[in-house]
Amino acid sequence: MSSVVWFRRDLRVEDNPALAAGVRAGAVVAVYIWAPEEEGHYYPGRVSRWWLKQSLADLDSSLRSLGTTLITKRSTDSVSSLLEVIKSTGASHLFFNHLYDPLSLVRDHRAKDILTAQGVTVRSFNADLLYEPWEVVDGEGRPFTTFAGFWDRCLNMPYDPEAPLLPPKRVISGDVSRCPSENLVFEDESEKGSNALLARAWSPGWRNADKALTVFLNGALIEYSKNRRKADSATTSFLSPHLHFGEVSVRKVFHLVRMKQVLWRNEGNRGGEESVNLFLESIGLREYSRYMSFNHPYSHERPLLGHLRHFPWVINEEYFKAWRQGRTGYPLVDAGMREIWATGWLHDRIRVVVSSFFVKVLQLPWRWGMKYFWDTLLDADLESDALGWQYISGSLPDGRELDRIDNPQFEGYKCDPNGEYVRRWLPELSRLPTEWIHHPWDAPESVLQAAGIELGSNYPLPLVGIDAANTRLQEAVATMWQLEAASRAAAENGVEEGHGDSAEFSPIAFPQDMMMHMETTADPPPPPPRNNNNNNNNNQAATATLVAGDYTDQMVPSMTSLSRDSSMHLWNREEDSRAEVPRNDNRTGQRRPMPPPPAQHQWRDTEDSSTADSSNSSRGVVPVWSPPSSNYSGGDDTGAGPAFLQRPLQLLNNWQRLSQTG
């Protein structure tokens, strides 16, 4: 018997249940289908595509050493391509591992329906999570609404996560004589130079993922609780891109880390135990992102708390451009944005800082920032990014307070106390003393002159003052609650006025410069004025096909090397030979006034909340989600409180029970 094993984001031979099932069943045809157009707005970015190319090459090499090869196909319809592969190879079974984003859930449902109708046996497995989303429920059988409840339940499940599987010793190859591989093009000529630099810092592939995990377990893990917030040194695992592409399984990471925990507990090493707990919590957040995506398929488009749809976001593409280019005037934010553009990587704490600045200080729509992360990060992950941006924007029940601003100056001295991170990515500030490195606008003029800094010339003044931003944020929050109250009153009186369950809210359109190719049906209308939350037809500029981000105005920061040995292991740097800059000229530093926000802003309402109905399923049965009708209702947004907290999280009301093994 021959079977097709469909690889997606599980590019490994170790702990791969679908591959193991194929090997047990007989001959195996391993296939990868590249169909990025199916992802809609979320076409993979340049660095993500580079990683995928290397990872597939490593997987193919591993499969060849086991006795088979990886068949690659270019397609715009994965299911049709699967059917062609099955027919050309004579396979009778299809095995694949689960994905949990809404597009994949729909695609997998369609694949099972069509192929089962053709007489093909289709089975799918869990290879991406410790527990399936439908296994983790509260005492009443409903999904959790907070991370704390979810993770506590995961850690106290009556059964442990399954142990990771060993790689197969040998794979019998199916007949692929009539199923040749197609060449996959992941980069064009203009991208090859930048991509070559990535290879100096990163090593994709499942075998390299295993090495990275070993290095972390035997190194940074034990001090993780002390050092995890430090952005100026290598204190994290760097496993996120490996986990996204499935080069290492979360079950393997979990089991090996727990083994370290037992060892350190027996040794009485409380610091090591605490480090393990904190690291496992970061694994838990990744689990929770899939959990939320599964139970709330629109979480990458709409705030989960209904009142956030009324928040008056600022539509200002000049702010967006300055943030992308690292020209906001706040050194920690600018350093982070230049690092992400140059390397495709950003420390977790810096991600929080730059995204909080984006949402709270600039008040730009959070989906813009999430999309930029998707286009530029090596570990771009729709579920994790949606959870992170929803958390920062206060769109989760346990999210960060919407009206809380994280001051980049104070955050800088927490995660970059010596200013080394800022100096690396902002060479124009490299000679500025640490005393002023995170707030150069306060430095005395003589210090700025000695450091070669002219604010407003070679380094910008702050784009928006924190005090002014805080005032504007409080006003926006007050406006949001006023509109929420008006919406509630209208619903109670039976007058929709553009709100309520029957109203459709389209997400705010992405800026033009986020799109490489667009096919618009009409010229985009002018944005509505502030406080206009009634008309969503103005958002029809989103009627476009977004293929990939093309930031032609992006500034490429100065850098000498992308080697992780120099860019991340900063404690090995030689003694700094920069010229000494006076720290104090015996004059009181005069604070330069922050520029006020522009006199006029363009405002738009936020996206609709995302709630619907759900069901539960028993262990061993895969619920497959079907999309509701096009006039999807955003749930009960009458204003009595968050709709998905008032009633069970019932979202996937079209689940169908399909057989599962593994």
Secondary structure, DSSP 4 states (H G I P E B T S, - for coil): -EEEEEESS---STT-HHHHHHHHHSEEEEEEEE-GGGGTT----HHHHHHHHHHHHHHHHHHHHHT--EEEEE-S-HHHHHHHHHHHHT--EEEEE---SHHHHHHHHHHHHHHHHTT-EEEEE--S-SS-GGG---TTS---SSHHHHHHHHHT-SSPPPPPPPPPS---B---TT----------HHHHHHHHHHTTT---SHHHHHHHHHHHHTTGGGGHHHHTT-SSS--S---HHHHHTTSS-HHHHHHHHHHHHHHHHHHT-HHHHHHHHHHHHHHHHHHHHHHHHHH-TTTTTS-SSGGGGG--EE--HHHHHHHHHT-SS-HHHHHHHHHHHHHS---HHHHHHHHHIIIIIS---HHHHHHHHHHH-TT--HHHHHHHHHHHTT-STTS--TT----HHHHHHHH-TTSHHHHHH-GGGTTS-TTTTT-GGGS-HHHHHHTT--BTTTBPPPSS-HHHHHHHHHHHHHHHHHHHHHHHHHHHTT--TT-STT---PPPPPPGGG-SS---SSPPPPPPPTT--S--GGGGGG-S-------TTPPPPP-S---HHHHT-GGGPPPP-PPP--S--SSPPPPPPPPPPPS---EE--PPP---B-----TTEEEE-----SS------SSSS-HHHHS--BBBTT-EEEE---
